[in-house]
Amino acid sequence: MRFHFAARDHVEMDWEPDLYMIRVDGHLGATTLSAFPRMTSQLKGTHTVLTGSLDQSALYGVIAEMEALGLVLLEVRQMEPHGQSPESGDTRSP
């Protein structure tokens, strides 16, 4: 018996960097933060928030590094560029 995967819609990869916010549990020290040189860090309560402009492969690299370091990943969010709303690219009329 053969199995066939359903055809996926063609998706264009966006290789341009996007701004990401990544929240991890705990306060990361200088040694751990040095593993993420392209990210800026900020303490928010009991969490550390890393922010930076990453393309998709760099984002997966950061997540893999976090896993290798045993960090608890709480949130990954793609941020909107300043001055752009989610609806700004919508050209459909109501």
C-alpha positions in Angstrom: 0.0 0.0 0.0 1.3 3.4 -0.9 0.8 6.6 1.0 0.7 10.0 -0.6 0.9 13.2 1.3 -1.6 15.9 0.3 -0.2 18.6 -1.9 0.6 21.7 0.0 -0.1 25.1 -1.3 3.0 26.7 -2.6 4.4 28.9 0.1 7.0 31.6 -0.6 9.7 31.7 2.0 10.4 35.2 3.2 14.2 35.4 3.7 14.1 39.0 5.0 14.7 39.3 8.8 11.8 40.0 11.0 11.7 41.3 14.6 11.2 38.6 17.1 10.5 38.6 20.9 11.5 35.4 22.7 10.6 34.9 26.4 12.4 32.3 28.5 11.9 31.4 32.1 14.4 32.7 34.7 17.1 35.4 34.7 19.9 34.5 32.2 23.4 35.4 33.2 26.1 37.0 31.1 27.6 33.6 30.0 24.3 32.3 28.8 23.4 35.6 27.1 26.7 35.4 25.2 25.2 32.5 23.2 22.8 35.0 21.6 25.0 37.9 20.4 22.4 39.2 17.9 19.7 39.5 20.6 19.1 42.2 23.2 18.0 41.1 26.6 15.6 42.6 29.2 14.4 41.2 32.5 10.6 41.2 32.9 9.6 39.8 36.3 10.9 36.3 36.6 11.6 36.0 32.9 14.2 37.1 30.4 13.0 38.6 27.1 15.3 38.5 24.1 14.6 40.7 21.1 16.3 40.8 17.7 16.0 40.9 14.0 16.3 37.3 12.7 15.6 35.5 9.4 13.9 32.1 9.6 17.1 30.0 9.8 18.5 32.3 12.5 15.3 32.0 14.5 15.5 28.2 14.4 19.2 28.4 15.4 18.3 30.5 18.4 15.6 28.1 19.4 17.9 25.1 19.0 20.6 26.8 21.1 18.0 27.4 23.8 17.1 23.8 23.8 20.7 22.8 24.0 21.2 25.0 27.0 18.2 23.6 28.7 16.3 26.9 28.8 12.5 26.8 29.3 11.0 28.6 26.2 7.8 30.4 27.1 6.9 32.4 24.1 8.1 33.3 20.6 6.4 36.3 18.9 6.9 37.9 15.6 6.6 41.7 16.2 5.0 44.2 13.8 7.5 46.8 12.4 7.0 50.2 14.0 4.2 52.2 12.3 2.7 49.2 10.6 -0.6 47.7 11.6 -1.6 44.1 10.8 -4.3 45.5 8.4 -1.9 47.7 6.5 -1.3 45.1 3.8 -5.0 44.3 3.4 -6.2 45.7 0.1 -9.6 44.1 0.1 -12.6 46.3 0.3 -15.4 45.5 2.7 
